Amino acid sequence: MATDREIVLEQAIVALLSEAKDAGSDLATIGEKAKIGIAGNKEYTWVSPDHKVGVLDAIDYLVGRIG
């Protein structure tokens, strides 16, 4: 079961991505770049290697949800 924090974060991310899409952003490209950044340890990456697969899956889920 999701925690309140997880629910709030997911709603915020979905809202941001929805507005980005409405503004003309290519979410598929952004999602792929974010996945490359996570895998490549860009400066915004703080998760351990154990969590990276889950993060990559979450990006796919979120981009797919907004579509």
Secondary structure, DSSP 4 states (H G I P E B T S, - for coil): ---HHHHHHHHHHHHHHHHHHHTT--HHHHHHHHHHHHHTT-TT--S-HHHHHHHHHHHHHHHHHH-
